[in-house]
Amino acid sequence: MTSPRLLVGGALLLSGVAVLAIGFGSVAIAPGDVISILARQLFGVDVPPFIQSAGATSIVMELRLPRILAAILVGAALAVAGGAFQSLLRNPLADPYVLGTSSGAALGAAIAILLPIGGVAWELGGVQLAAFIGALASVGLVWRVAGIGSGEERIASVLLVGYAVASLLAAALSLVMLASGANLRAIFSFLLGGLDGATWPRLAAAALPLIAATTLLALRGRALAGFLLGDEAAQHLGVDVRR
């Protein structure tokens, strides 16, 4: 179990880094001013040195804070997903490319960008939803094809099939990008990623599924930890391995 001191220390360190990051940019804002603005806007508390600069407040609250919080969410999501992958594959070097997850997500997003669909709901997560579906489809295909044997034999099959599926999906992505025409820039922009488009509505739309997924994986933490010991050991611990 994680030490409470470690959790508190990590939270304080993360908060300090976030304050420094909010103040860094083309318009520099002192850490004290950042804390003052956040305390005033979020909690209604005046913390010296209190400043009333509308420009600085707008920069902090509307531009930089959503981006910093988005970066924290992305980092947390990657950590949780990486832990789940490593437990399932019993490999500390496991990454999203092993099962073709990244390739499937990229292909799904590229196809979604080409679709003539608009609207507020689509803007808040349509492409991301398509990427998620593509990732799930990729993992499902790998597990379906490689779902033979047990123990190390099954893990080896999953890894080999995963690399093969990833290669096929990467080729399909190249074909979609070749045929994308004027949308090629949008596809490249999505694949490279970035936090410049982070806004409060988009942050909320991303935070809800991330928090829900993290909670569900945390509830399955004992089963995932059991997988690290092997299928047979996990079975003895009461884990439904096949499920």
N, C-alpha and C positions, 0 to 999 in steps of 0.2 A: 504494500500500500504506500502511496506517495505521502511523504512527510508533510504535515501542515506548514511547517516552516519553509519547506521548498516551494509549496504552492503560493504562500504569501510573498516570499522573496521573488518568485517568478512574476507574480502579478505586479509588484512594485517596479521591478525592472522593466517590464513591458510598458507600464504606464509612463515611466520616465523616458523611454525611447520614443513613445508615441508623442509626448509633449515636445521633445526635441525635433521630431520629424515634422510636426505641424508648423513649427516656427521656421523651418528651413525652406527656402525657395527664392524666387526672384524678388519678392518682398519679404525681407527677414523680419520676424517677430520674436521678441525676447521670450524666453521660457516663462518668466514671471508674468508677462502680459498674456501669454497663452493660457496659463492657469487661471488668471483673473477672468478672462473671457469665458472659459469653460465653466467656471464656478458660477458666474453671473447668468449665463444663458441656460445651463442645465439644471442648476439647483437654486437659482435666485439669491445667491450669496455674494456679497461684495468682498473680494479678497484683494488687499493692496498688492501691487499698485493698480488700482482700478482705472481703466481707461474707457472712454466713451466713443472711440474712433469707430464710426460706422463701417469704414473700409476694412479695417483690421478684423472687426467682428464678422463681416460678410466673408472674408477670405478664410477665416478659421472655421466657421460654422457651415458654410455652403460649399466650399471647395475642398479644403484640406482634410477636415475631420471625416467626411464620408470616405475619402480615399484611404486614410489610415485605418479606419475600421474595416474597410473592405480587404485591405492587406492582411489584417489580423485574422479575419474570417477565412481567407484563402489559405493562410499558413496553418491554421488550426485544422481545416478540412483536409489538407494534404497530409498532415501528421496522422490524423485518424485513419484516413484511407490507406496510408502506407503501413500503419500497424496492422490493419485488417488483412492487407495483401500478404504481409510477411507471415502472419499467423496461418493463413489458408495454405500458402505455398511452402511454409517452413523454410524460408530462405531470406536471410537478412538483406539480400541485395534485390529482392523483388520490387518491381516498379510497374507503372501502368502499361508499359510497352510489352510486358511479358505475356499478358492475355489478349493483347490487341485492343485494350480498353481505350488508349489514347487515339489509335487509328480509327476505331469505330466512332468515337466522339467527334473527331475532326471531320470524318466523312458525313456524319449526320448534320453537323453545323454547316458544312459547305452546301449541302443540298438544301437546307432550310434557308440559307441566304439567297439562293437562286429562286425560291418560291415567291410568286407575286402576292404576298400576304402582308398586311399592315395592321394598324390598330394599336391602342395603348397596351392591351394585354400581350400582344406579340412583342411589342417593344420592351416590356418588362421581363421577358424571359422565353420568348418563342424559340430563338436560336439555341439558347442554353438547354431548353427542354428537348429539342431535337438532338443535341449532342448527347444528352443523358440517355435518350432512347437508343442512339447508335452505340453507346458504350455498353448498355445492357444487352443489346442484341449480339454484340461481339463476344461478350463473356458467355452468354447463353449458348452461342454456337460452339465456342471452344469446349465448354463443359459437356455439351451434347456429344460432340465428336470424340472427345478424349475420356468420356465417362466410363472407362473400363478398368478392371483390375482394382487394386486397393493398395494402400500404403505408398511406398516409394515408387512402385510401378505406375500408380495413378498420377502422382505428382510429375513424374518424368513425361508421361503422355500429355498432361496438361501443358507443360512448358513447351514441348515440341510442337504441338498443335497450335498453341498460342502464337509462337513466332511465325508459323506458316500463315495463320489467319491475319496477323498483323501485316505481313508482307502483301497479301492480297488486297487488304483494305487500303494500304498505302498506295498501291497501284491504282485502285479505284478513285482515291482522292486526287491523284495526279490527273486522271482522265476528267474528273469533274472540274478541276481548276483549268484544264486546257480548254474546256468548252464553256467556261464561265463568262468570257468576254469582259464587259465593263465591270462585272462584279468581282473580278480577280483581286482588286485592291481590298475590298471589304473582307474577302476570305483570308487574305494574308494578314490583315489587321487583326482578325479574330484569332487566328492560329498563333500569332506572336503574343497576343495578350496585352494587357495594360490596365491601369487603374484610372486613367484620365476621364473615363466616362462614368465614374461612380457618382451616383446621386442618392439622396435619401430614399426615394421610392424604389430604386434598383437595389439598394442595400437591404431594404426590408424584404423585397422579393427573394433575395438570395439567402438572407439570414434564416428565414423560416424553415426551408427544407434542410439547410445545413445543420441547424440546431436539432431538428427532428431526427435526421439520420445519425448524428453523433450520439444522441440519447439512445437510440435503438441499438447502435453498436456497443455502447457502454453497457447496456443491459445484457448483451451477449458476450461480455468480456471474459467470463469464466469459460465459456465454450471455445472462444478463440484462443485463449491461453492453453486450453487442453489440446488443441490441434498442434501446438508447438512440440508436444511430447510424442506425437504420432497418432495414427488412427486408432490403434489398439488401446493405447493408454487413454485416449479421449473417450473411447467406448466404455472403459472401466470406470471412468469418472462420471458416467451417466449422460454423455453427449451423444445425441443422435447423429452420428457421423454422416450417414448417407443424406439425411435431410439437410 
